[in-house]
Amino acid sequence: MHTNAPAGRTASLSPRRRRPELVWVGEGGWIACDPEADPDDPGRVLAYLECKDSVVYLLCVKGRPEAVELPTLQAALDEVDAILVGGARRSD
């Protein structure tokens, strides 16, 4: 996974897992995208994430379109990863 982060910083994880690409949109907001989809394909968007007040708000647009609150960005990425792997968010 590569992230488009402020000040040109890029983070990466192990290539063994297919992880969503995060595109930073400012003010604690991110768009999680399918890394294998064409960059011009609007269907590549999997979810919107917002980090605010020590909570990560996740709105999935693939799978079950619902908003959930999570304690960390990593937990949110795990939820989005479930969409990439199985086509739907894990049930709670």
N, C-alpha and C positions, 0 to 999 in steps of 0.2 A: 504494500500500500504506500502510496505517496500522498502527501498532503500539500495543498497550496496554502502556506501560512504567511503571516505578516513578516515583513523584512526579508522575504525570499528564503526563509527557513524551510527545509524539507525534512520530513521524518519518514522512516521506512521500517517496515516489519519484515519478518522472515517471509521469503517468497513461497514457502511451503503451503501457506494458507491463502486462499483467495479472499482478500479483504476489500471493503469498499474504499473508493477514493474519496477523500474529504476535500471539498472546495470551500475555503474560508470566504464568507460574505460580509464579515465585519460585525462589530458589536456583539461578539460571542456567538455568532451564528455560523452554521456550517451546512452544506448540502452534501449528503452521502450519495455517491454515484456508483453504478456498476462499472468496474474498471475495464471490462471487456466490451462495453457498448461503444458505439461511435460517439465521439465528443459532440457531434451536432444532433444526436438523437435525444429528444426530450424524454423519451422513455427510459433513459439511463438513470434518471433521478429515482432513488430508492426511499429517501427520507430527508426530513429537515431536522436539524438539531440546534438547540439554543442552550448555552451555558449561562445560567443566571442565578444569583443568590445561592450558590453551592448546590444547585440542582441542574440536571441535564434534562431538558424537555425534548422528547423524541416524537415526531409526527411521521409515521410511516405512510408512504404513498403507494407502496407495493405490499401485497399480503393483506394484513388487516389494517385499513386506514383508521388509525386511532392515535390519540396523543397519550403518552405515558411519561411519568417522571422517574428518573433513574439517579442513583447517587454519584456516578462517575461517567466520564466520557468513554472509558473502556467498557463499562456495562452497556452503554448505548451502542458502541461499535459491535459488541457481541450480539445484540438484538438485530442490527442491520446485517451482520454476517449470517445470521440464521435465514434471512431472506435470500441471500445469494446462494446458500447451500441447499435449502429446502423449499424455497419459493414462498414461505410464510414465516411470520414471526413466531418464536416459541410461545407456547401457552404458559401462563403463570402458574 
